[in-house]
Amino acid sequence: MDETELYRERILRHAGPVVTGRFLGFRASYTREVRVGQPLLIAVFVTASIAQALGALVLAVLRSGGRGARRKFKDLKKGPEYLVTPLRLRDDLGQTYEIEMHGQLPQSALHRGDLVQVRTVPQKDPDLPVKLRQVLNLETLQPYTPRIPTLWSHLGPALLIQAVLGLVVATAVATAWIS
């Protein structure tokens, strides 16, 4: 047994909903993928395809060009990635806590040694550290909330507008067919 194992610092992973301590620093960041629900994605993709097909038909009639660039279903299914950064805090009793931050904060938000209070929530996987919901820098009294991409930002406004138009067209065709 070498000396590093004898003096290894004990890291607490599961902490309460609020942890107050000194910010020790960020660990190495990595990316994690947001899960995308298949049924919702298929509905958006199909209805957007209807609108795109109508748009391509109109463009063909006007002879002003072909189809625009569009992401494939496989690319949309993958989902957006977000940054995961573990950070460590030490409380007044000297206990060290590891917390995961999903997303990003401004670079000036936290400095080593700042007294902070973090609100956390447990993650679905019990083996992972708790997730940072909000951090309050008690030195500056500034609250920060990390932001991550969502399904809607991943799909993008153009695809969502096409999906709404496709849904309107599909509803109109279905109503005309039934009548």
DRENDOMAR-555639 format. One record per residue: x, y, z of N, C-alpha, C in turn. Coordinates in Angstrom, 1 decimal. Each point is the difference from the previous one (the first is absolute). Layout:
n.u	n.v	n.w	ca.u	ca.v	ca.w	c.u	c.v	c.w
X	Y	Z	X	Y	Z	X	Y	Z
...
***
This chain:
n.u	n.v	n.w	ca.u	ca.v	ca.w	c.u	c.v	c.w
0.9	-1.2	0.0	-0.9	1.2	0.0	0.9	1.2	0.0
-0.2	1.0	-1.0	0.8	1.1	0.0	-0.6	1.2	0.8
0.7	1.1	0.1	-0.4	1.1	0.9	-1.2	0.7	-0.5
-0.2	0.0	-1.4	-1.2	0.7	-0.5	-1.3	-0.7	0.4
0.0	-1.3	0.2	-1.2	-0.7	0.4	-0.2	0.3	1.5
1.0	0.2	0.8	-0.2	0.2	1.4	-0.6	1.3	0.3
0.3	1.1	-0.8	-0.5	1.3	0.2	-1.1	0.5	-1.0
-0.6	-1.0	-0.7	-1.0	0.4	-1.0	-1.2	0.6	0.7
-0.4	1.2	-0.6	-1.1	0.7	0.5	-1.3	-0.7	-0.3
-0.8	0.0	1.0	-1.3	-0.7	-0.1	-1.0	1.0	-0.7
-0.6	-0.4	-1.1	-0.9	0.9	-0.7	-1.5	-0.5	0.2
-0.8	0.9	0.5	-1.4	-0.3	0.2	-0.8	0.3	-1.3
-0.7	-1.0	-0.4	-0.7	0.2	-1.3	-1.5	0.5	0.2
-0.6	-0.6	1.0	-1.4	0.3	0.1	-0.2	1.0	1.2
-0.5	1.1	-0.3	-0.1	1.1	1.0	-1.5	0.4	0.0
-0.4	0.8	1.0	-1.3	0.5	0.1	-0.4	0.9	-1.1
-1.2	0.5	0.0	-0.5	0.9	-1.1	0.8	1.4	0.0
0.5	0.4	1.1	0.8	1.2	0.1	1.3	-0.3	0.7
1.1	0.4	-0.7	1.4	-0.2	0.5	0.7	1.4	0.1
0.5	0.3	1.1	0.8	1.3	0.1	1.4	-0.3	0.3
0.9	0.6	-0.7	1.4	-0.3	0.2	0.9	0.9	-0.9
1.3	-0.3	0.1	1.0	0.8	-0.8	0.1	-0.8	-1.4
0.0	0.8	-1.0	0.2	-0.6	-1.4	1.5	-0.4	-0.1
0.2	-1.3	-0.3	1.4	-0.5	-0.1	0.5	0.1	-1.5
-1.0	-0.1	-0.9	0.4	0.0	-1.4	-0.8	-0.9	-0.9
0.2	0.1	-1.3	-0.7	-0.8	-0.9	0.9	-1.2	-0.4
-0.5	-1.1	-0.3	0.7	-1.2	-0.5	0.0	0.0	-1.5
0.5	-1.0	-0.6	0.0	-0.1	-1.5	-1.4	-0.1	-0.5
-0.4	0.7	-1.0	-1.3	0.0	-0.6	-0.1	-1.1	-1.1
-1.2	-0.4	-0.3	-0.3	-1.0	-1.0	-1.4	0.3	-0.5
-0.4	-0.6	-1.1	-1.3	0.2	-0.5	-0.9	-1.2	0.2
-1.3	0.2	0.1	-1.0	-1.0	0.2	-1.2	0.3	-1.0
-0.6	-1.0	-0.5	-1.1	0.2	-0.9	-1.4	0.1	0.6
-0.8	0.9	-0.4	-1.4	0.1	0.4	-0.8	-1.1	-0.7
-0.8	-0.7	0.7	-0.8	-1.0	-0.6	-1.2	0.6	-0.7
-0.3	-0.5	-1.2	-1.1	0.5	-0.8	-1.1	-1.1	-0.1
-1.3	0.4	0.3	-1.1	-0.9	-0.1	-0.3	-0.3	-1.4
0.0	-1.3	-0.4	-0.3	-0.4	-1.4	-1.4	0.4	-0.5
-1.1	-0.3	0.8	-1.3	0.4	-0.6	-0.2	1.4	-0.3
0.5	0.9	0.9	-0.1	1.4	-0.3	0.8	0.4	-1.2
1.3	-0.5	0.0	0.9	0.3	-1.1	-0.6	-0.4	-1.4
-0.6	-1.2	0.0	-0.6	-0.5	-1.3	-1.2	0.9	-0.4
-0.8	0.4	1.0	-1.2	0.8	-0.4	0.5	1.4	-0.6
1.0	0.6	0.7	0.6	1.2	-0.5	0.6	-0.1	-1.4
0.8	-1.1	-0.2	0.7	-0.3	-1.2	-1.0	-0.2	-1.2
-1.1	-0.8	0.3	-0.9	-0.3	-1.1	-0.8	1.2	-0.4
-0.5	0.8	1.0	-0.8	1.2	-0.3	0.9	1.0	-0.7
1.2	0.1	0.4	0.9	1.0	-0.7	0.3	-0.5	-1.4
0.1	-1.3	-0.2	0.2	-0.6	-1.4	-1.1	0.4	-0.9
-1.3	0.0	0.5	-1.1	0.4	-0.8	0.1	1.4	-0.4
0.4	0.9	0.9	0.1	1.4	-0.4	1.2	0.2	-0.9
1.1	-0.7	0.2	1.1	0.1	-0.9	-0.3	-0.5	-1.4
-0.8	-1.1	-0.1	-0.4	-0.5	-1.3	-0.8	1.0	-0.7
-1.0	0.6	0.7	-0.8	1.0	-0.7	0.8	1.2	-0.4
1.0	0.4	0.8	0.9	1.1	-0.3	0.8	-0.3	-1.3
0.5	-1.3	0.0	0.8	-0.4	-1.2	-0.9	0.0	-1.3
-1.2	-0.4	0.2	-1.0	0.0	-1.1	-0.2	1.4	-0.5
-0.2	1.0	0.9	-0.2	1.4	-0.4	1.3	0.5	-0.7
1.1	-0.3	0.6	1.3	0.4	-0.6	0.2	-0.6	-1.4
-0.4	-1.2	-0.2	0.1	-0.7	-1.3	-0.9	0.7	-1.0
-1.2	0.4	0.4	-0.9	0.7	-0.9	0.6	1.3	-0.4
0.5	0.7	1.0	0.6	1.3	-0.3	1.4	0.0	-0.6
0.5	-1.2	-0.1	1.3	-0.3	-0.6	1.1	0.9	0.7
-0.1	0.1	1.2	1.1	0.8	0.7	1.0	-0.8	0.8
0.0	-1.3	-0.2	1.0	-0.8	0.7	-0.6	-1.2	0.6
0.8	-0.8	0.7	-0.4	-1.2	0.6	-0.1	0.1	1.5
0.2	-1.1	0.6	-0.2	0.0	1.5	1.2	0.6	0.7
-0.3	0.6	1.2	1.0	0.6	0.8	0.7	-1.1	0.8
1.1	0.4	0.7	0.7	-0.9	0.8	-0.8	-0.3	1.3
0.0	-1.3	0.3	-0.9	-0.5	1.1	0.8	-1.1	0.7
-0.1	0.0	1.3	0.6	-1.0	0.8	-0.7	-1.3	-0.1
0.7	-1.1	0.0	-0.6	-1.4	-0.1	-0.6	-0.4	1.3
-0.9	-1.0	-0.1	-0.7	-0.5	1.2	1.1	-0.6	1.0
1.0	-0.6	-0.6	1.0	-0.6	0.9	0.8	1.0	0.8
0.2	1.2	-0.6	0.7	1.1	0.7	-0.9	0.6	1.1
-1.3	0.1	-0.3	-0.9	0.5	1.0	-0.2	-1.0	1.2
0.0	-1.3	-0.4	-0.2	-1.0	1.1	1.1	0.0	1.0
1.2	0.4	-0.5	1.2	-0.1	0.9	-0.2	0.9	1.2
-0.6	1.2	-0.1	-0.2	0.9	1.1	1.1	0.9	0.2
-0.2	1.1	0.6	1.0	1.0	0.3	1.0	-0.5	1.1
1.2	0.5	0.0	0.9	-0.3	1.1	0.2	1.2	0.9
0.2	-0.2	1.2	0.2	1.1	1.0	1.3	-0.3	0.8
0.5	1.0	0.5	1.3	-0.1	0.7	-0.3	-0.4	1.5
0.7	-1.0	0.5	-0.1	-0.4	1.4	1.4	0.3	0.6
-0.1	0.8	1.1	1.2	0.4	0.7	-0.1	-0.4	1.5
0.8	-1.0	0.5	-0.1	-0.2	1.4	0.7	1.2	0.8
-0.5	0.3	1.1	0.6	1.0	0.8	0.1	-0.4	1.4
0.9	0.5	0.8	0.1	-0.4	1.4	-0.1	1.2	0.9
-0.7	-0.3	1.2	-0.2	1.0	1.1	0.5	-0.6	1.3
0.5	0.8	0.9	0.4	-0.4	1.3	-0.8	0.8	1.0
-0.7	-0.7	0.9	-0.8	0.7	1.0	0.8	0.4	1.2
-0.6	0.6	1.0	0.7	0.4	1.2	0.6	-1.1	0.8
-0.5	-1.2	-0.1	0.5	-1.2	0.7	1.2	-0.7	-0.7
0.3	0.6	-1.2	1.1	-0.6	-0.7	-0.4	-1.1	-1.0
-1.3	-0.3	-0.1	-0.4	-1.1	-0.9	-0.1	0.6	-1.4
0.4	-0.9	-1.0	0.0	0.4	-1.4	-1.1	-0.6	-0.7
-0.7	0.8	-0.8	-1.2	-0.5	-0.7	0.3	0.1	-1.5
-0.4	-1.0	-0.8	0.1	0.1	-1.4	-1.4	0.1	-0.6
-0.1	1.0	-0.9	-1.3	0.3	-0.6	0.2	0.2	-1.5
-1.0	-0.5	-0.8	0.1	0.2	-1.4	-0.8	1.2	-0.5
0.6	0.8	-0.8	-0.6	1.2	-0.6	-0.3	-0.4	-1.5
-1.2	0.1	-0.4	-0.4	-0.3	-1.4	-0.2	1.4	-0.7
0.7	0.2	-1.0	0.0	1.3	-0.7	1.1	0.9	0.4
-0.1	1.3	-0.2	1.1	0.9	0.2	-0.4	1.2	0.9
0.9	0.5	0.7	-0.1	1.3	0.7	0.9	1.0	-0.6
-0.2	1.3	0.3	1.0	1.0	-0.4	1.3	-0.3	0.7
1.1	0.3	-0.7	1.3	-0.3	0.6	0.3	0.8	1.3
-0.6	1.2	0.1	0.2	0.7	1.2	-0.9	-0.3	1.2
-0.8	-1.1	-0.2	-1.0	-0.3	1.0	0.6	-0.6	1.3
1.0	-0.8	-0.1	0.6	-0.7	1.1	1.5	0.1	0.0
0.6	0.3	1.1	1.5	0.0	0.1	0.4	-0.9	1.2
1.1	-0.6	-0.1	0.5	-0.9	1.0	0.0	0.7	1.4
-0.7	-0.6	1.0	0.0	0.5	1.3	-1.3	0.8	0.3
-0.8	0.3	-1.0	-1.3	0.7	0.2	-0.9	-0.8	0.9
-0.7	0.6	0.9	-1.0	-0.6	0.8	-1.3	-0.1	-0.9
-0.5	-1.2	-0.2	-1.2	-0.1	-0.8	-1.0	-0.9	0.7
-1.3	0.2	-0.5	-1.0	-0.9	0.4	-0.7	-0.6	-1.2
0.0	-1.3	-0.1	-0.6	-0.6	-1.2	-1.2	-0.8	0.3
-1.0	0.1	-0.9	-1.2	-0.8	0.1	0.2	-1.2	-1.0
-0.3	-1.2	0.5	0.3	-1.2	-0.8	-1.3	-0.8	-0.1
0.0	-0.9	-1.0	-1.0	-1.0	-0.1	0.6	-1.3	-0.4
-0.5	-1.1	0.5	0.6	-1.3	-0.3	-0.3	-0.4	-1.5
1.0	-0.7	-0.5	-0.2	-0.5	-1.4	-0.7	-1.3	0.0
-0.4	-0.4	-1.2	-0.7	-1.3	-0.2	0.9	-1.2	0.4
1.2	0.1	-0.4	1.0	-1.0	0.3	0.6	0.3	1.4
-0.3	-0.9	0.9	0.5	0.2	1.4	1.5	0.0	0.2
0.8	-0.5	-1.0	1.4	-0.1	0.0	0.6	1.4	-0.3
-0.7	0.9	-0.6	0.5	1.3	-0.4	-0.2	1.0	1.1
0.9	1.0	0.1	-0.1	1.0	1.0	-1.3	0.8	-0.2
-0.4	0.8	1.0	-1.2	0.8	-0.2	0.3	1.1	-1.0
-1.1	0.5	-0.6	0.1	1.0	-1.1	-0.3	1.4	0.6
0.9	0.9	-0.4	-0.2	1.4	0.4	-1.2	0.6	-0.7
-0.9	0.5	0.8	-1.2	0.7	-0.6	0.3	1.5	0.0
0.6	0.6	1.0	0.3	1.4	0.1	1.1	0.2	1.0
0.8	1.0	-0.3	1.1	0.4	0.9	-0.1	1.4	0.4
0.1	0.3	1.3	0.0	1.4	0.5	1.4	0.3	0.5
0.7	0.9	-0.6	1.4	0.4	0.4	-0.3	1.0	1.2
0.4	-0.5	1.2	-0.3	0.9	1.2	1.0	1.1	0.1
1.1	0.0	-0.8	0.9	1.1	0.0	-0.5	1.2	-0.7
-0.7	-0.3	-1.2	-0.6	1.1	-0.8	-1.5	0.1	0.1
-0.6	-1.0	0.7	-1.5	-0.1	0.1	-0.6	-0.1	-1.4
0.7	-0.7	-0.9	-0.5	-0.1	-1.4	-0.5	-1.5	-0.2
-1.3	-0.2	-0.3	-0.5	-1.3	-0.3	0.3	-0.4	-1.5
0.3	-1.3	-0.2	0.3	-0.5	-1.4	-0.7	-1.3	-0.2
-0.6	-0.2	-1.2	-0.6	-1.2	-0.4	0.6	-0.5	-1.3
0.6	-1.2	0.0	0.6	-0.4	-1.3	-1.1	-0.4	-1.0
0.2	0.2	-1.2	-0.9	-0.3	-1.1	0.5	-1.0	-0.9
-0.9	-1.0	-0.3	0.3	-1.0	-1.0	-0.9	0.0	-1.2
0.4	-0.5	-1.1	-0.9	-0.1	-1.2	-1.2	-0.9	0.3
-1.2	0.4	-0.6	-1.2	-0.8	0.2	-0.3	-0.7	-1.4
-1.0	-0.8	0.1	-0.5	-0.7	-1.2	-0.4	1.1	-1.1
-0.7	1.0	0.5	-0.6	1.0	-0.9	1.2	0.8	-0.7
1.0	0.3	0.8	1.1	0.8	-0.6	0.8	-0.9	-0.9
0.0	-1.3	0.2	0.7	-1.0	-0.9	-0.7	-0.1	-1.3
-1.3	-0.1	0.0	-0.8	-0.1	-1.2	0.1	1.3	-0.8
-0.1	1.1	0.7	0.1	1.3	-0.7	-1.3	0.6	-0.5
-0.1	1.3	-0.1	-1.2	0.7	-0.3	-0.5	-0.4	-1.4
0.9	-0.1	-1.0	-0.4	-0.3	-1.4	-0.8	-1.3	-0.1
0.6	-1.1	0.7	-0.6	-1.3	-0.1	-1.4	0.0	0.8
-0.1	0.8	1.1	-1.2	0.0	0.7	-1.1	0.8	-0.7
0.4	1.0	-0.7	-1.0	0.8	-0.9	-0.5	-0.9	-1.1
0.9	-0.8	-0.6	-0.4	-0.9	-1.1	-0.9	-1.1	0.6
0.3	-0.4	1.2	-0.9	-1.1	0.6	-1.4	0.6	0.3
-0.1	1.2	0.4	-1.3	0.6	0.3	-0.8	0.1	-1.4
0.7	0.5	-1.0	-0.6	0.2	-1.3	-0.4	-1.4	-0.6
0.8	-1.0	0.2	-0.3	-1.4	-0.4	-1.2	-0.5	0.7
-0.1	0.3	1.3	-1.1	-0.5	0.8	-1.3	0.7	-0.5
0.1	1.3	-0.3	-1.2	0.7	-0.5	-0.5	-0.6	-1.3
1.0	-0.3	-0.9	-0.3	-0.6	-1.3	-0.6	-1.4	0.1
0.7	-0.8	0.9	-0.5	-1.4	0.2	-1.4	0.0	0.6
-0.3	0.9	0.9	-1.3	0.1	0.6	-1.1	0.5	-1.0
0.4	0.9	-0.9	-0.9	0.5	-1.0	-0.3	-1.1	-1.0
1.0	-0.8	-0.4	-0.2	-1.1	-0.9	-0.9	-1.1	0.6
0.3	-0.3	1.3	-0.8	-1.0	0.7	-1.4	0.4	0.1
-0.3	1.3	0.3	-1.3	0.5	0.2	-0.8	-0.1	-1.3
0.7	0.4	-1.1	-0.6	0.0	-1.4	-0.3	-1.4	-0.4
0.8	-1.0	0.4	-0.2	-1.4	-0.4	-1.2	-0.6	0.7
-0.1	0.4	1.3	-1.1	-0.6	0.9	-1.3	0.6	-0.5
0.0	1.3	-0.3	-1.3	0.7	-0.4	-0.6	-0.5	-1.2
***
